Amino acid sequence: MVEDDPAVREFARRSLEATGYTVLAAAGGEEALRASHGWCEGIDVLLTDIVMPGAHGPESVTRIRAQRPGISVVFMSGHAEDDLGRGGDRSLSGEFLPKPFDMKALNRAVGRAAAAGRRRAP
């Protein structure tokens, strides 16, 4: 998970862990890239804010997908989904979770992304 707001990051981490997920939490793109690189097990879903200082979510997704090509993504933002600027870039496909969100919405979005990843797996 990549989220620069400590309160949102902690809420999401606790919510996902309460549901049984293992969460690697990062405050920014570089920290997330290091966490992904250092994690020996699989990562099913990347949950990332879109607008952050430094590397924005889409840039982080591109870099982490270079390490982990099969990873599913959930983009979260308090801005409109159109702000993603995804256009036709297939590398930036994923779920969109509008902020603010509650535990139920977070778990639904992450669950859908995880299920989509399992359907893509060989």
ZAFIKOL-609125 format. One record per residue: x negated, y negated, z of N, C-alpha, C in turn; residue number from 1. Coordinates in steps of 0.05 Angstrom, whole numbers, plus 5000, padded with zeros to 4 digits. Layout:
! ZAFIKOL-609125
@nX X	nY Y	nZ Z	caX X	caY Y	caZ Z	cX X	cY Y	cZ Z	resi NUM
...
END
This chain:
! ZAFIKOL-609125
@nX 4983	nY 5023	nZ 5000	caX 5000	caY 5000	caZ 5000	cX 4982	cY 4975	cZ 5000	resi 1
@nX 4989	nY 4956	nZ 4983	caX 4974	caY 4931	caZ 4982	cX 4994	cY 4908	cZ 4987	resi 2
@nX 4989	nY 4895	nZ 5010	caX 5007	caY 4873	caZ 5018	cX 4990	cY 4853	cZ 5034	resi 3
@nX 4990	nY 4828	nZ 5026	caX 4974	caY 4808	caZ 5040	cX 4987	cY 4797	cZ 5066	resi 4
@nX 5013	nY 4799	nZ 5068	caX 5027	caY 4790	caZ 5092	cX 5025	cY 4811	cZ 5114	resi 5
@nX 5012	nY 4806	nZ 5136	caX 5008	caY 4826	caZ 5157	cX 5035	cY 4837	cZ 5168	resi 6
@nX 5055	nY 4820	nZ 5171	caX 5080	caY 4829	caZ 5182	cX 5095	cY 4848	cZ 5163	resi 7
@nX 5095	nY 4841	nZ 5138	caX 5107	caY 4859	caZ 5118	cX 5092	cY 4885	cZ 5115	resi 8
@nX 5065	nY 4883	nZ 5115	caX 5048	caY 4907	caZ 5113	cX 5053	cY 4926	cZ 5137	resi 9
@nX 5055	nY 4915	nZ 5161	caX 5059	caY 4931	caZ 5185	cX 5087	cY 4944	cZ 5185	resi 10
@nX 5107	nY 4928	nZ 5177	caX 5135	caY 4939	caZ 5175	cX 5136	cY 4962	cZ 5155	resi 11
@nX 5125	nY 4957	nZ 5132	caX 5125	caY 4978	caZ 5111	cX 5110	cY 5003	cZ 5120	resi 12
@nX 5086	nY 4999	nZ 5131	caX 5070	caY 5021	caZ 5141	cX 5086	cY 5038	cZ 5161	resi 13
@nX 5097	nY 5024	nZ 5181	caX 5112	caY 5039	caZ 5202	cX 5136	cY 5053	cZ 5191	resi 14
@nX 5150	nY 5039	nZ 5173	caX 5174	caY 5051	caZ 5161	cX 5168	cY 5076	cZ 5145	resi 15
@nX 5147	nY 5075	nZ 5129	caX 5139	caY 5098	caZ 5113	cX 5128	cY 5121	cZ 5130	resi 16
@nX 5112	nY 5114	nZ 5150	caX 5101	caY 5135	caZ 5168	cX 5123	cY 5148	cZ 5184	resi 17
@nX 5144	nY 5133	nZ 5191	caX 5166	caY 5145	caZ 5206	cX 5182	cY 5165	cZ 5189	resi 18
@nX 5180	nY 5162	nZ 5162	caX 5193	caY 5180	caZ 5144	cX 5175	cY 5204	cZ 5137	resi 19
@nX 5150	nY 5203	nZ 5145	caX 5132	caY 5226	caZ 5141	cX 5110	cY 5221	cZ 5121	resi 20
@nX 5109	nY 5197	nZ 5110	caX 5088	caY 5190	caZ 5090	cX 5061	cY 5184	cZ 5105	resi 21
@nX 5039	nY 5191	nZ 5092	caX 5013	caY 5181	caZ 5101	cX 5008	cY 5155	cZ 5086	resi 22
@nX 5001	nY 5134	nZ 5100	caX 4998	caY 5108	caZ 5088	cX 4970	cY 5097	cZ 5090	resi 23
@nX 4958	nY 5090	nZ 5068	caX 4933	caY 5075	caZ 5067	cX 4941	cY 5046	cZ 5062	resi 24
@nX 4937	nY 5028	nZ 5082	caX 4946	caY 5001	caZ 5080	cX 4922	cY 4982	cZ 5074	resi 25
@nX 4926	nY 4964	nZ 5055	caX 4905	caY 4945	caZ 5048	cX 4917	cY 4917	cZ 5046	resi 26
@nX 4901	nY 4897	nZ 5053	caX 4910	caY 4869	caZ 5052	cX 4906	cY 4856	cZ 5025	resi 27
@nX 4891	nY 4870	nZ 5007	caX 4886	caY 4858	caZ 4981	cX 4876	cY 4880	cZ 4962	resi 28
@nX 4873	nY 4871	nZ 4937	caX 4866	caY 4889	caZ 4915	cX 4839	cY 4903	cZ 4919	resi 29
@nX 4818	nY 4888	nZ 4927	caX 4792	caY 4900	caZ 4930	cX 4792	cY 4921	cZ 4953	resi 30
@nX 4805	nY 4914	nZ 4975	caX 4807	caY 4933	caZ 4997	cX 4822	cY 4958	cZ 4988	resi 31
@nX 4843	nY 4955	nZ 4972	caX 4859	caY 4978	caZ 4963	cX 4842	cY 4995	cZ 4944	resi 32
@nX 4826	nY 4983	nZ 4927	caX 4809	caY 4998	caZ 4909	cX 4788	cY 5014	cZ 4924	resi 33
@nX 4777	nY 5002	nZ 4945	caX 4758	caY 5017	caZ 4962	cX 4772	cY 5040	cZ 4977	resi 34
@nX 4796	nY 5035	nZ 4987	caX 4810	caY 5057	caZ 5001	cX 4817	cY 5079	cZ 4982	resi 35
@nX 4826	nY 5073	nZ 4958	caX 4832	caY 5093	caZ 4938	cX 4807	cY 5110	cZ 4931	resi 36
@nX 4785	nY 5096	nZ 4927	caX 4760	caY 5109	caZ 4919	cX 4751	cY 5128	cZ 4942	resi 37
@nX 4754	nY 5119	nZ 4967	caX 4744	caY 5134	caZ 4989	cX 4762	cY 5157	cZ 4999	resi 38
@nX 4787	nY 5158	nZ 4989	caX 4806	caY 5178	caZ 4997	cX 4803	cY 5202	cZ 4980	resi 39
@nX 4797	nY 5225	nZ 4992	caX 4791	caY 5250	caZ 4977	cX 4817	cY 5264	cZ 4968	resi 40
@nX 4839	nY 5259	nZ 4982	caX 4864	caY 5273	caZ 4975	cX 4879	cY 5258	cZ 4953	resi 41
@nX 4900	nY 5269	nZ 4944	caX 4917	caY 5256	caZ 4924	cX 4932	cY 5232	cZ 4936	resi 42
@nX 4938	nY 5214	nZ 4918	caX 4956	caY 5191	caZ 4926	cX 4979	cY 5192	cZ 4906	resi 43
@nX 5003	nY 5195	nZ 4916	caX 5026	caY 5197	caZ 4899	cX 5037	cY 5171	cZ 4890	resi 44
@nX 5037	nY 5151	nZ 4908	caX 5050	caY 5125	caZ 4902	cX 5033	cY 5102	cZ 4911	resi 45
@nX 5032	nY 5082	nZ 4894	caX 5019	caY 5056	caZ 4901	cX 5041	cY 5036	cZ 4904	resi 46
@nX 5045	nY 5026	nZ 4929	caX 5064	caY 5005	caZ 4935	cX 5048	cY 4979	cZ 4936	resi 47
@nX 5055	nY 4960	nZ 4919	caX 5039	caY 4935	caZ 4918	cX 5056	cY 4910	cZ 4915	resi 48
@nX 5048	nY 4890	nZ 4930	caX 5060	caY 4863	caZ 4925	cX 5050	cY 4854	cZ 4898	resi 49
@nX 5066	nY 4837	nZ 4886	caX 5058	caY 4827	caZ 4859	cX 5041	cY 4802	cZ 4862	resi 50
@nX 5049	nY 4783	nZ 4878	caX 5035	caY 4758	caZ 4880	cX 5019	cY 4757	cZ 4906	resi 51
@nX 4992	nY 4757	nZ 4904	caX 4974	caY 4757	caZ 4927	cX 4950	cY 4739	cZ 4920	resi 52
@nX 4937	nY 4729	nZ 4940	caX 4912	caY 4714	caZ 4935	cX 4891	cY 4733	cZ 4922	resi 53
@nX 4875	nY 4723	nZ 4905	caX 4855	caY 4740	caZ 4892	cX 4868	cY 4757	cZ 4870	resi 54
@nX 4863	nY 4783	nZ 4872	caX 4874	caY 4801	caZ 4852	cX 4904	cY 4805	cZ 4857	resi 55
@nX 4920	nY 4799	nZ 4837	caX 4949	caY 4803	caZ 4839	cX 4955	cY 4833	cZ 4836	resi 56
@nX 4979	nY 4841	nZ 4843	caX 4987	caY 4869	caZ 4842	cX 4983	cY 4882	cZ 4815	resi 57
@nX 4991	nY 4870	nZ 4793	caX 4986	caY 4883	caZ 4767	cX 4957	cY 4889	cZ 4762	resi 58
@nX 4939	nY 4871	nZ 4770	caX 4911	caY 4876	caZ 4766	cX 4901	cY 4900	cZ 4783	resi 59
@nX 4911	nY 4901	nZ 4808	caX 4904	caY 4923	caZ 4825	cX 4914	cY 4949	cZ 4814	resi 60
@nX 4939	nY 4949	nZ 4803	caX 4950	caY 4973	caZ 4791	cX 4932	cY 4983	cZ 4768	resi 61
@nX 4924	nY 4965	nZ 4751	caX 4907	caY 4973	caZ 4728	cX 4881	cY 4986	cZ 4738	resi 62
@nX 4869	nY 4974	nZ 4758	caX 4844	caY 4984	caZ 4768	cX 4847	cY 5011	cZ 4783	resi 63
@nX 4868	nY 5013	nZ 4799	caX 4872	caY 5038	caZ 4814	cX 4881	cY 5061	cZ 4795	resi 64
@nX 4897	nY 5054	nZ 4774	caX 4905	caY 5074	caZ 4755	cX 4880	cY 5084	cZ 4739	resi 65
@nX 4860	nY 5068	nZ 4737	caX 4835	caY 5078	caZ 4724	cX 4823	cY 5100	cZ 4740	resi 66
@nX 4825	nY 5099	nZ 4767	caX 4815	caY 5119	caZ 4785	cX 4835	cY 5143	cZ 4787	resi 67
@nX 4860	nY 5136	nZ 4787	caX 4881	caY 5156	caZ 4792	cX 4903	cY 5153	cZ 4771	resi 68
@nX 4899	nY 5164	nZ 4747	caX 4917	caY 5160	caZ 4725	cX 4946	cY 5168	cZ 4729	resi 69
@nX 4951	nY 5187	nZ 4746	caX 4979	caY 5197	caZ 4749	cX 4994	cY 5183	cZ 4771	resi 70
@nX 4983	nY 5162	nZ 4784	caX 4996	caY 5150	caZ 4807	cX 5022	cY 5135	cZ 4798	resi 71
@nX 5043	nY 5138	nZ 4814	caX 5067	caY 5122	caZ 4810	cX 5065	cY 5096	cZ 4825	resi 72
@nX 5080	nY 5076	nZ 4816	caX 5078	caY 5049	caZ 4828	cX 5105	cY 5038	cZ 4836	resi 73
@nX 5105	nY 5025	nZ 4859	caX 5128	caY 5008	caZ 4867	cX 5117	cY 4980	cZ 4871	resi 74
@nX 5127	nY 4962	nZ 4854	caX 5121	caY 4933	caZ 4857	cX 5141	cY 4921	cZ 4876	resi 75
@nX 5131	nY 4905	nZ 4895	caX 5149	caY 4890	caZ 4913	cX 5143	cY 4861	cZ 4910	resi 76
@nX 5164	nY 4845	nZ 4912	caX 5161	caY 4816	caZ 4910	cX 5185	cY 4801	cZ 4919	resi 77
@nX 5181	nY 4777	nZ 4929	caX 5202	caY 4759	caZ 4935	cX 5210	cY 4742	cZ 4910	resi 78
@nX 5196	nY 4747	nZ 4889	caX 5201	caY 4732	caZ 4864	cX 5216	cY 4751	cZ 4845	resi 79
@nX 5226	nY 4739	nZ 4823	caX 5242	caY 4755	caZ 4804	cX 5224	cY 4776	cZ 4791	resi 80
@nX 5236	nY 4798	nZ 4784	caX 5222	caY 4820	caZ 4770	cX 5208	cY 4810	cZ 4745	resi 81
@nX 5220	nY 4790	nZ 4732	caX 5208	caY 4780	caZ 4707	cX 5181	cY 4767	cZ 4712	resi 82
@nX 5176	nY 4758	nZ 4737	caX 5150	caY 4746	caZ 4744	cX 5127	cY 4766	cZ 4740	resi 83
@nX 5133	nY 4792	nZ 4738	caX 5113	caY 4812	caZ 4735	cX 5098	cY 4808	cZ 4709	resi 84
@nX 5112	nY 4798	nZ 4689	caX 5099	caY 4793	caZ 4663	cX 5089	cY 4819	cZ 4650	resi 85
@nX 5104	nY 4841	nZ 4655	caX 5095	caY 4867	caZ 4645	cX 5096	cY 4868	cZ 4615	resi 86
@nX 5116	nY 4856	nZ 4603	caX 5119	caY 4858	caZ 4575	cX 5119	cY 4887	cZ 4566	resi 87
@nX 5104	nY 4894	nZ 4546	caX 5103	caY 4921	caZ 4536	cX 5080	cY 4937	cZ 4548	resi 88
@nX 5067	nY 4927	nZ 4568	caX 5044	caY 4941	caZ 4579	cX 5053	cY 4965	cZ 4595	resi 89
@nX 5050	nY 4989	nZ 4583	caX 5059	caY 5014	caZ 4596	cX 5044	cY 5020	cZ 4622	resi 90
@nX 5019	nY 5010	nZ 4624	caX 5004	caY 5015	caZ 4648	cX 5016	cY 5002	cZ 4673	resi 91
@nX 5034	nY 4983	nZ 4669	caX 5046	caY 4969	caZ 4691	cX 5075	cY 4978	cZ 4696	resi 92
@nX 5082	nY 5002	nZ 4687	caX 5109	caY 5012	caZ 4692	cX 5112	cY 5020	cZ 4721	resi 93
@nX 5136	nY 5018	nZ 4731	caX 5141	caY 5026	caZ 4759	cX 5167	cY 5016	cZ 4770	resi 94
@nX 5173	nY 5023	nZ 4794	caX 5196	caY 5014	caZ 4809	cX 5192	cY 4985	cZ 4816	resi 95
@nX 5214	nY 4971	nZ 4821	caX 5213	caY 4944	caZ 4831	cX 5230	cY 4942	cZ 4857	resi 96
@nX 5218	nY 4932	nZ 4878	caX 5231	caY 4930	caZ 4904	cX 5231	cY 4900	cZ 4912	resi 97
@nX 5255	nY 4887	nZ 4911	caX 5256	caY 4859	caZ 4918	cX 5253	cY 4855	cZ 4948	resi 98
@nX 5239	nY 4833	nZ 4955	caX 5236	caY 4825	caZ 4983	cX 5258	cY 4804	cZ 4989	resi 99
@nX 5268	nY 4803	nZ 5013	caX 5262	caY 4821	caZ 5035	cX 5276	cY 4848	cZ 5031	resi 100
@nX 5265	nY 4869	nZ 5043	caX 5277	caY 4896	caZ 5041	cX 5279	cY 4908	cZ 5069	resi 101
@nX 5296	nY 4928	nZ 5071	caX 5298	caY 4942	caZ 5096	cX 5285	cY 4970	cZ 5093	resi 102
@nX 5284	nY 4985	nZ 5114	caX 5272	caY 5011	caZ 5114	cX 5285	cY 5030	cZ 5093	resi 103
@nX 5311	nY 5029	nZ 5092	caX 5326	caY 5046	caZ 5073	cX 5318	cY 5040	cZ 5044	resi 104
@nX 5318	nY 5015	nZ 5037	caX 5311	caY 5007	caZ 5009	cX 5282	cY 5015	cZ 5003	resi 105
@nX 5264	nY 5010	nZ 5022	caX 5236	caY 5017	caZ 5018	cX 5233	cY 5047	cZ 5013	resi 106
@nX 5245	nY 5063	nZ 5030	caX 5243	caY 5092	caZ 5027	cX 5256	cY 5102	cZ 5002	resi 107
@nX 5278	nY 5090	nZ 4993	caX 5290	caY 5098	caZ 4968	cX 5271	cY 5093	cZ 4945	resi 108
@nX 5259	nY 5069	nZ 4944	caX 5241	caY 5061	caZ 4922	cX 5217	cY 5079	cZ 4921	resi 109
@nX 5205	nY 5084	nZ 4944	caX 5181	caY 5101	caZ 4945	cX 5188	cY 5130	cZ 4939	resi 110
@nX 5211	nY 5139	nZ 4948	caX 5220	caY 5166	caZ 4942	cX 5225	cY 5170	cZ 4912	resi 111
@nX 5237	nY 5150	nZ 4899	caX 5241	caY 5152	caZ 4870	cX 5215	cY 5153	cZ 4855	resi 112
@nX 5196	nY 5136	nZ 4864	caX 5170	caY 5135	caZ 4851	cX 5155	cY 5162	cZ 4854	resi 113
@nX 5156	nY 5173	nZ 4879	caX 5143	caY 5199	caZ 4884	cX 5156	cY 5221	cZ 4867	resi 114
@nX 5182	nY 5221	nZ 4865	caX 5196	caY 5241	caZ 4849	cX 5189	cY 5238	cZ 4819	resi 115
@nX 5187	nY 5214	nZ 4810	caX 5179	caY 5210	caZ 4782	cX 5151	cY 5220	cZ 4777	resi 116
@nX 5133	nY 5216	nZ 4796	caX 5106	caY 5226	caZ 4793	cX 5105	cY 5257	cZ 4792	resi 117
@nX 5122	nY 5269	nZ 4809	caX 5123	caY 5299	caZ 4809	cX 5133	cY 5309	cZ 4782	resi 118
@nX 5152	nY 5295	nZ 4770	caX 5163	caY 5303	caZ 4744	cX 5142	cY 5301	cZ 4722	resi 119
@nX 5123	nY 5281	nZ 4725	caX 5102	caY 5278	caZ 4705	cX 5079	cY 5297	cZ 4708	resi 120
@nX 5076	nY 5308	nZ 4732	caX 5053	caY 5325	caZ 4738	cX 5055	cY 5351	cZ 4721	resi 121
@nX 5031	nY 5361	nZ 4713	caX 5031	caY 5385	caZ 4696	cX 5040	cY 5410	cZ 4711	resi 122
END
